[in-house]
């Protein structure tokens, strides 16, 4: 497992982040097996959120850390501010973030979160207000670093310029979608994928990206074909000729390198020209092993461009 340093974060973290959205005390045996296997392989970064499984994801992680007595070894990434039934809008007003952070800490059975991400953005709330609030939480020791998920890069930059001007902590990472398959529209309301302009910004600034759906929700697994239209969300978001051509090329390159197309797709995210920490969400231990093995795959710049259809098929 490779470890990397994020500027502004004290601890080095594993380049792969284990997504814990489906973890729950009701599935404790499976959840524990995933967590134990990930840590045995050298992983240390876990991604959860206030909204995941109605809070059960956080509860399960808290139970596991208490049982394993390993809180100091875990790099805990949590998110708050997601809409819910009672408040169907991004909840990033200071009082809403304070509420989410406090309840998350109770569920997680810990007194701090290593990296706290805003799960959504509400452009009506000034970036300065958000930075002020989160710096109060940092000062109180409840969170140690901050980032933004599903924020446009212009808002992240605005927030960080304000933080620098005022001598406060700014965002250290962005968590938006990037994958070899390019979405035609958002999978969920309010989510953000890396645009061409944002990609250039990340490259120029070397600002770290923590991509969610880094393997395009299994698009490269072999389960999805133009004829198989059983999953309407996958059809709506990913089904077009360009993405199926990317799939075909990933399959060809995988055969050449002795790996699977879905491993090639993860290697593509890992090979971006700026720091990436892909969030992976395996549901089987074999899938976790597949993700870990993808760390060994090296893609050349020409292979990266060929996979993304920037080079003609016969020119690789």
LINHUFEN-V580319 format. One record per residue. N is the residue number from 1. RES is the residue in one letter. SS is DSSP state (2 for helix, 1 for strand, 0 for the rest). PHI is phi in degrees with one decimal (NA if undefined). BURIAL is I if it has 9 or more other C-alpha atoms within 8 Angstrom, else O. Layout:
n=N res=RES ss=SS phi=PHI burial=BURIAL
n=N res=RES ss=SS phi=PHI burial=BURIAL
This chain:
n=1 res=X ss=0 phi=NA burial=I
n=2 res=X ss=0 phi=-83.3 burial=O
n=3 res=X ss=1 phi=-117.9 burial=O
n=4 res=X ss=1 phi=-135.7 burial=O
n=5 res=X ss=0 phi=-104.2 burial=I
n=6 res=X ss=0 phi=-97.9 burial=I
n=7 res=X ss=0 phi=-54.4 burial=O
n=8 res=X ss=0 phi=93.6 burial=O
n=9 res=X ss=0 phi=-118.3 burial=I
n=10 res=X ss=0 phi=-69.1 burial=O
n=11 res=X ss=0 phi=-92.0 burial=O
n=12 res=X ss=0 phi=-72.0 burial=I
n=13 res=X ss=1 phi=-126.4 burial=I
n=14 res=X ss=1 phi=-65.5 burial=I
n=15 res=X ss=0 phi=-67.7 burial=I
n=16 res=X ss=0 phi=-91.0 burial=I
n=17 res=X ss=1 phi=-113.2 burial=I
n=18 res=X ss=1 phi=-85.7 burial=I
n=19 res=X ss=1 phi=-76.6 burial=I
n=20 res=X ss=0 phi=-115.0 burial=I
n=21 res=X ss=0 phi=-58.6 burial=I
n=22 res=X ss=0 phi=-93.8 burial=O
n=23 res=X ss=0 phi=-70.2 burial=I
n=24 res=X ss=0 phi=-163.1 burial=I
n=25 res=X ss=2 phi=-57.8 burial=I
n=26 res=X ss=2 phi=-68.9 burial=O
n=27 res=X ss=2 phi=-121.2 burial=O
n=28 res=X ss=2 phi=-63.7 burial=I
n=29 res=X ss=2 phi=-61.5 burial=O
n=30 res=X ss=2 phi=-65.5 burial=O
n=31 res=X ss=2 phi=-62.1 burial=I
n=32 res=X ss=2 phi=-61.9 burial=I
n=33 res=X ss=2 phi=-62.4 burial=O
n=34 res=X ss=2 phi=-63.7 burial=I
n=35 res=X ss=2 phi=-63.1 burial=O
n=36 res=X ss=2 phi=-62.4 burial=O
n=37 res=X ss=2 phi=-67.1 burial=I
n=38 res=X ss=2 phi=-62.5 burial=I
n=39 res=X ss=2 phi=-71.3 burial=I
n=40 res=X ss=2 phi=-63.9 burial=O
n=41 res=X ss=0 phi=-84.2 burial=O
n=42 res=X ss=0 phi=103.5 burial=O
n=43 res=X ss=0 phi=-71.3 burial=I
n=44 res=X ss=0 phi=-140.6 burial=I
n=45 res=X ss=1 phi=-106.3 burial=I
n=46 res=X ss=1 phi=-117.2 burial=I
n=47 res=X ss=1 phi=-115.4 burial=I
n=48 res=X ss=0 phi=-138.3 burial=I
n=49 res=X ss=0 phi=-160.1 burial=I
n=50 res=X ss=0 phi=-54.7 burial=I
n=51 res=X ss=0 phi=-88.9 burial=I
n=52 res=X ss=2 phi=-68.9 burial=I
n=53 res=X ss=2 phi=53.0 burial=I
n=54 res=X ss=2 phi=62.2 burial=O
n=55 res=X ss=2 phi=98.3 burial=I
n=56 res=X ss=2 phi=-69.4 burial=I
n=57 res=X ss=2 phi=-61.3 burial=I
n=58 res=X ss=2 phi=-62.6 burial=I
n=59 res=X ss=2 phi=-61.8 burial=I
n=60 res=X ss=2 phi=-65.3 burial=I
n=61 res=X ss=2 phi=-63.0 burial=I
n=62 res=X ss=2 phi=-60.6 burial=I
n=63 res=X ss=2 phi=-60.8 burial=I
n=64 res=X ss=2 phi=-65.5 burial=I
n=65 res=X ss=2 phi=-63.0 burial=I
n=66 res=X ss=2 phi=-65.7 burial=I
n=67 res=X ss=2 phi=-68.3 burial=O
n=68 res=X ss=2 phi=-86.0 burial=O
n=69 res=X ss=0 phi=53.6 burial=O
n=70 res=X ss=0 phi=-128.6 burial=O
n=71 res=X ss=2 phi=-53.8 burial=O
n=72 res=X ss=2 phi=-69.0 burial=O
n=73 res=X ss=2 phi=-87.5 burial=O
n=74 res=X ss=0 phi=-94.2 burial=I
n=75 res=X ss=1 phi=-96.5 burial=I
n=76 res=X ss=1 phi=-96.8 burial=I
n=77 res=X ss=1 phi=-106.8 burial=I
n=78 res=X ss=1 phi=-130.3 burial=I
n=79 res=X ss=1 phi=-134.4 burial=I
n=80 res=X ss=1 phi=-145.4 burial=I
n=81 res=X ss=0 phi=91.2 burial=I
n=82 res=X ss=0 phi=-73.6 burial=I
n=83 res=X ss=0 phi=-60.5 burial=I
n=84 res=X ss=0 phi=-144.6 burial=O
n=85 res=X ss=0 phi=-56.8 burial=O
n=86 res=X ss=0 phi=-75.8 burial=O
n=87 res=X ss=0 phi=-132.8 burial=O
n=88 res=X ss=0 phi=-81.1 burial=O
n=89 res=X ss=0 phi=-152.2 burial=O
n=90 res=X ss=0 phi=-56.7 burial=I
n=91 res=X ss=0 phi=-106.1 burial=I
n=92 res=X ss=0 phi=-114.8 burial=I
n=93 res=X ss=0 phi=-65.9 burial=O
n=94 res=X ss=2 phi=-51.2 burial=I
n=95 res=X ss=2 phi=-66.8 burial=O
n=96 res=X ss=2 phi=-74.6 burial=I
n=97 res=X ss=2 phi=-65.3 burial=I
n=98 res=X ss=2 phi=-59.4 burial=I
n=99 res=X ss=2 phi=-62.0 burial=O
n=100 res=X ss=2 phi=-63.0 burial=I
n=101 res=X ss=2 phi=-61.6 burial=I
n=102 res=X ss=2 phi=-64.8 burial=O
n=103 res=X ss=2 phi=-68.9 burial=O
n=104 res=X ss=2 phi=-60.8 burial=I
n=105 res=X ss=2 phi=-62.8 burial=I
n=106 res=X ss=2 phi=-65.0 burial=O
n=107 res=X ss=2 phi=-61.5 burial=I
n=108 res=X ss=2 phi=-79.6 burial=I
n=109 res=X ss=0 phi=56.0 burial=I
n=110 res=X ss=0 phi=-141.6 burial=I
n=111 res=X ss=0 phi=-108.5 burial=O
n=112 res=X ss=0 phi=-155.4 burial=I
n=113 res=X ss=1 phi=-117.8 burial=I
n=114 res=X ss=0 phi=-67.6 burial=I
n=115 res=X ss=1 phi=-140.2 burial=I
n=116 res=X ss=1 phi=-109.5 burial=I
n=117 res=X ss=1 phi=-110.7 burial=I
n=118 res=X ss=1 phi=-80.4 burial=I
n=119 res=X ss=0 phi=-76.8 burial=I
n=120 res=X ss=0 phi=-147.2 burial=I
n=121 res=X ss=0 phi=-121.9 burial=I
n=122 res=X ss=0 phi=-129.8 burial=I
n=123 res=X ss=0 phi=-59.0 burial=O
n=124 res=X ss=0 phi=-72.3 burial=O
n=125 res=X ss=0 phi=-95.2 burial=I
n=126 res=X ss=0 phi=-56.8 burial=O
n=127 res=X ss=2 phi=-58.3 burial=I
n=128 res=X ss=2 phi=-62.8 burial=I
n=129 res=X ss=2 phi=-62.8 burial=I
n=130 res=X ss=2 phi=-65.1 burial=I
n=131 res=X ss=2 phi=-62.9 burial=I
n=132 res=X ss=2 phi=-58.1 burial=O
n=133 res=X ss=2 phi=-62.5 burial=I
n=134 res=X ss=2 phi=-67.7 burial=I
n=135 res=X ss=2 phi=-69.5 burial=I
n=136 res=X ss=2 phi=-64.3 burial=O
n=137 res=X ss=2 phi=-68.3 burial=I
n=138 res=X ss=2 phi=-63.2 burial=I
n=139 res=X ss=2 phi=-61.1 burial=O
n=140 res=X ss=0 phi=-81.6 burial=O
n=141 res=X ss=0 phi=84.4 burial=I
n=142 res=X ss=0 phi=-79.1 burial=I
n=143 res=X ss=1 phi=-132.8 burial=I
n=144 res=X ss=0 phi=-113.1 burial=I
n=145 res=X ss=0 phi=-152.6 burial=I
n=146 res=X ss=1 phi=-132.9 burial=I
n=147 res=X ss=1 phi=-151.4 burial=I
n=148 res=X ss=1 phi=-133.3 burial=I
n=149 res=X ss=1 phi=-110.8 burial=I
n=150 res=X ss=0 phi=64.5 burial=I
n=151 res=X ss=0 phi=-108.9 burial=I
n=152 res=X ss=0 phi=-66.9 burial=O
n=153 res=X ss=2 phi=-64.1 burial=O
n=154 res=X ss=2 phi=-64.5 burial=O
n=155 res=X ss=2 phi=-70.4 burial=I
n=156 res=X ss=2 phi=-61.4 burial=I
n=157 res=X ss=2 phi=-63.6 burial=O
n=158 res=X ss=2 phi=-59.5 burial=I
n=159 res=X ss=2 phi=-62.0 burial=I
n=160 res=X ss=2 phi=-73.8 burial=I
n=161 res=X ss=2 phi=-66.0 burial=O
n=162 res=X ss=2 phi=-65.4 burial=I
n=163 res=X ss=2 phi=-60.7 burial=I
n=164 res=X ss=2 phi=-64.8 burial=I
n=165 res=X ss=2 phi=-60.4 burial=O
n=166 res=X ss=2 phi=-98.3 burial=O
n=167 res=X ss=0 phi=70.1 burial=O
n=168 res=X ss=0 phi=-112.4 burial=I
n=169 res=X ss=0 phi=-79.7 burial=I
n=170 res=X ss=0 phi=-105.2 burial=I
n=171 res=X ss=1 phi=-67.7 burial=I
n=172 res=X ss=1 phi=-105.8 burial=I
n=173 res=X ss=1 phi=-157.1 burial=I
n=174 res=X ss=1 phi=-114.2 burial=I
n=175 res=X ss=1 phi=-124.9 burial=I
n=176 res=X ss=0 phi=-121.7 burial=I
n=177 res=X ss=1 phi=-79.9 burial=I
n=178 res=X ss=0 phi=-147.7 burial=I
n=179 res=X ss=0 phi=-157.7 burial=I
n=180 res=X ss=0 phi=-64.3 burial=I
n=181 res=X ss=0 phi=-80.1 burial=I
n=182 res=X ss=0 phi=-95.0 burial=O
n=183 res=X ss=0 phi=-69.0 burial=I
n=184 res=X ss=0 phi=-82.7 burial=O
n=185 res=X ss=0 phi=-155.7 burial=O
n=186 res=X ss=0 phi=-63.2 burial=I
n=187 res=X ss=0 phi=-68.1 burial=O
n=188 res=X ss=0 phi=-132.2 burial=O
n=189 res=X ss=0 phi=-61.9 burial=O
n=190 res=X ss=0 phi=86.5 burial=O
n=191 res=X ss=0 phi=-88.3 burial=I
n=192 res=X ss=0 phi=-127.2 burial=I
n=193 res=X ss=1 phi=-103.4 burial=I
n=194 res=X ss=0 phi=-72.0 burial=I
n=195 res=X ss=0 phi=-79.7 burial=O
n=196 res=X ss=2 phi=-60.6 burial=O
n=197 res=X ss=2 phi=-65.2 burial=O
n=198 res=X ss=2 phi=-67.6 burial=I
n=199 res=X ss=2 phi=-60.5 burial=I
n=200 res=X ss=2 phi=-64.1 burial=O
n=201 res=X ss=2 phi=-62.3 burial=I
n=202 res=X ss=2 phi=-61.5 burial=I
n=203 res=X ss=2 phi=-65.6 burial=I
n=204 res=X ss=2 phi=-69.7 burial=O
n=205 res=X ss=2 phi=-92.5 burial=O
n=206 res=X ss=0 phi=59.0 burial=I
n=207 res=X ss=0 phi=-74.7 burial=I
n=208 res=X ss=0 phi=-65.1 burial=I
n=209 res=X ss=1 phi=-121.9 burial=I
n=210 res=X ss=0 phi=-116.1 burial=I
n=211 res=X ss=0 phi=-71.0 burial=I
n=212 res=X ss=0 phi=-94.3 burial=I
n=213 res=X ss=0 phi=47.7 burial=I
n=214 res=X ss=0 phi=-66.9 burial=I
n=215 res=X ss=0 phi=-113.2 burial=I
n=216 res=X ss=2 phi=53.6 burial=I
n=217 res=X ss=2 phi=52.2 burial=O
n=218 res=X ss=2 phi=84.5 burial=O
n=219 res=X ss=0 phi=-56.4 burial=I
n=220 res=X ss=0 phi=-94.9 burial=I
n=221 res=X ss=0 phi=-76.5 burial=O
n=222 res=X ss=0 phi=101.0 burial=O
n=223 res=X ss=0 phi=-82.0 burial=O
n=224 res=X ss=0 phi=-113.7 burial=I
n=225 res=X ss=0 phi=-134.8 burial=O
n=226 res=X ss=0 phi=-56.6 burial=O
n=227 res=X ss=0 phi=-80.8 burial=O
n=228 res=X ss=0 phi=-88.1 burial=O
n=229 res=X ss=0 phi=-118.5 burial=I
n=230 res=X ss=0 phi=-71.6 burial=O
n=231 res=X ss=0 phi=-103.2 burial=O
n=232 res=X ss=2 phi=-63.1 burial=O
n=233 res=X ss=2 phi=-68.4 burial=O
n=234 res=X ss=2 phi=-64.6 burial=I
n=235 res=X ss=2 phi=-61.4 burial=I
n=236 res=X ss=2 phi=-62.5 burial=I
n=237 res=X ss=2 phi=-93.6 burial=I
n=238 res=X ss=2 phi=-118.1 burial=I
n=239 res=X ss=0 phi=-79.5 burial=I
n=240 res=X ss=0 phi=-151.2 burial=O
n=241 res=X ss=2 phi=-62.4 burial=O
n=242 res=X ss=2 phi=-63.3 burial=O
n=243 res=X ss=2 phi=-69.5 burial=I
n=244 res=X ss=2 phi=-70.6 burial=I
n=245 res=X ss=2 phi=-70.0 burial=O
n=246 res=X ss=2 phi=-62.2 burial=I
n=247 res=X ss=2 phi=-61.8 burial=I
n=248 res=X ss=2 phi=-60.2 burial=O
n=249 res=X ss=2 phi=-67.0 burial=I
n=250 res=X ss=2 phi=-63.0 burial=I
n=251 res=X ss=2 phi=-65.0 burial=I
n=252 res=X ss=2 phi=-64.5 burial=I
n=253 res=X ss=2 phi=-68.0 burial=I
n=254 res=X ss=2 phi=-62.1 burial=I
n=255 res=X ss=2 phi=-61.8 burial=I
n=256 res=X ss=2 phi=-64.5 burial=O
n=257 res=X ss=2 phi=-97.2 burial=O
n=258 res=X ss=0 phi=74.7 burial=O
n=259 res=X ss=0 phi=-142.3 burial=I
n=260 res=X ss=0 phi=-94.0 burial=I
n=261 res=X ss=2 phi=-62.9 burial=I
n=262 res=X ss=2 phi=-70.7 burial=I
n=263 res=X ss=2 phi=-70.0 burial=I
n=264 res=X ss=2 phi=-60.5 burial=I
n=265 res=X ss=2 phi=-64.3 burial=I
n=266 res=X ss=2 phi=-73.6 burial=I
n=267 res=X ss=2 phi=-60.8 burial=I
n=268 res=X ss=2 phi=-63.3 burial=I
n=269 res=X ss=2 phi=-68.1 burial=I
n=270 res=X ss=2 phi=-66.1 burial=I
n=271 res=X ss=0 phi=-91.4 burial=I
n=272 res=X ss=0 phi=-63.3 burial=O
n=273 res=X ss=0 phi=-81.2 burial=O
n=274 res=X ss=0 phi=-153.0 burial=I
n=275 res=X ss=0 phi=-63.3 burial=I
n=276 res=X ss=1 phi=-126.6 burial=I
n=277 res=X ss=0 phi=-130.1 burial=I
n=278 res=X ss=0 phi=-63.2 burial=I
n=279 res=X ss=1 phi=-90.2 burial=I
n=280 res=X ss=1 phi=-114.8 burial=I
n=281 res=X ss=0 phi=-126.9 burial=O
n=282 res=X ss=0 phi=-65.3 burial=O
n=283 res=X ss=0 phi=-108.7 burial=O
n=284 res=X ss=0 phi=-131.4 burial=O
n=285 res=X ss=2 phi=-63.1 burial=I
n=286 res=X ss=2 phi=-64.6 burial=O
n=287 res=X ss=2 phi=-68.5 burial=I
n=288 res=X ss=2 phi=-63.4 burial=I
n=289 res=X ss=2 phi=-60.5 burial=O
n=290 res=X ss=2 phi=-61.1 burial=I
n=291 res=X ss=2 phi=-63.2 burial=I
n=292 res=X ss=2 phi=-64.6 burial=I
n=293 res=X ss=2 phi=-67.0 burial=I
n=294 res=X ss=2 phi=-63.5 burial=I
n=295 res=X ss=0 phi=-63.3 burial=I
n=296 res=X ss=0 phi=-87.6 burial=O
n=297 res=X ss=0 phi=-86.1 burial=O
n=298 res=X ss=0 phi=-109.4 burial=O
n=299 res=X ss=0 phi=-109.6 burial=I
n=300 res=X ss=0 phi=-76.1 burial=O
n=301 res=X ss=2 phi=-55.8 burial=O
n=302 res=X ss=2 phi=-66.8 burial=O
n=303 res=X ss=2 phi=-65.2 burial=I
n=304 res=X ss=2 phi=-60.4 burial=I
n=305 res=X ss=2 phi=-67.2 burial=I
n=306 res=X ss=2 phi=-63.8 burial=I
n=307 res=X ss=2 phi=-60.4 burial=I
n=308 res=X ss=0 phi=-90.9 burial=I
n=309 res=X ss=0 phi=67.9 burial=I
n=310 res=X ss=0 phi=-87.2 burial=O
n=311 res=X ss=0 phi=-124.8 burial=I
n=312 res=X ss=0 phi=-60.1 burial=O
n=313 res=X ss=2 phi=-55.7 burial=O
n=314 res=X ss=2 phi=-92.5 burial=O
n=315 res=X ss=2 phi=-108.3 burial=O
n=316 res=X ss=0 phi=-76.3 burial=O
